[in-house]
Amino acid sequence: MLSSKASSNSHGQDSAYFLGWQVYEENPFDEVENPTGIIQMGLAENQLSFDLVESWLRKNPDAMGLKEDGESASFRELALFQDYHGLPAFKNELVDHMAKVRGNKVKFDPNNLVLAAGATSASEILIFCLADPGEAILLPTPYYPGFDRDLKWRTGVEIVPVHCSSSDGFRITMLALEDAYQRAQKLNLNVKGVFITNPSNPLGTTMAKDELNDLIDFAVPKNIHVISDEVFSGTV
Ligand SMILES: Cc1ncc(COP(=O)(O)O)c(C=O)c1O
């Protein structure tokens, strides 16, 4: 009844990571109620700032409201068709914010920005745009387990891991990149890009300048894309 995309198992939901999550949900640790329960160590949710955000929202209730005073969008403005790349006013705010969290050392052009409903859909849309089913994306390890679903499942694109090693802090080396590229070629996979996560989930590390230079030196001669998931920028 379903398409091969919908019924394919490549979403990774049955991986050890998500099975572990399920076991945690059935038996969560609580210091008093369930001291022998399971502690969730595999989830990167920033709950530390909730109290600050909640108290700010209480003091600024208009931020979530729909005003008609010309300062923020009215219901009528939002309910009608919009620019499919995102609200221009929102994009202008975002480029300012993105520059600010990078110490105003870089500027972004709102005309080069396309908004999506989070990094999950942005990554999937990008892979749909950059690769065809059966082509490959190189992905440094260890990586966020959701990438099997986001980059591979519906797009039909293969992930070829770039094996990084704990012995040198999981740096993305030229050797590891070339090794992954050659493995892909042996499998007859056309490599379309390297997908990095910077800062890294799960490592919490950021890439050094020489690592980024190596990455560019690797990608440019091969004419492949460098895609950077920076969903955690400004947090470490
Ligand atoms: C590296 C990485 N990319 C993307 C996501 C998902 O981002 P979003 O919630 O914006 O879809 C996560 C969530 O943990 C993540 O760790």
The ligand as an ORCA input file, in Angstrom:
! r2SCAN-3c Opt
* xyz 0 1
  C      23.546     17.975     14.480
  C      22.060     18.149     14.504
  N      21.437     18.600     13.397
  C      20.100     18.772     13.394
  C      19.319     18.503     14.502
  C      17.836     18.712     14.450
  O      17.590     20.084     14.440
  P      16.088     20.674     14.406
  O      15.497     20.409     15.756
  O      16.288     22.151     14.131
  O      15.342     19.998     13.313
  C      19.932     18.041     15.672
  C      19.147     17.751     16.872
  O      19.646     17.275     17.882
  C      21.329     17.853     15.666
  O      21.962     17.393     16.746
*
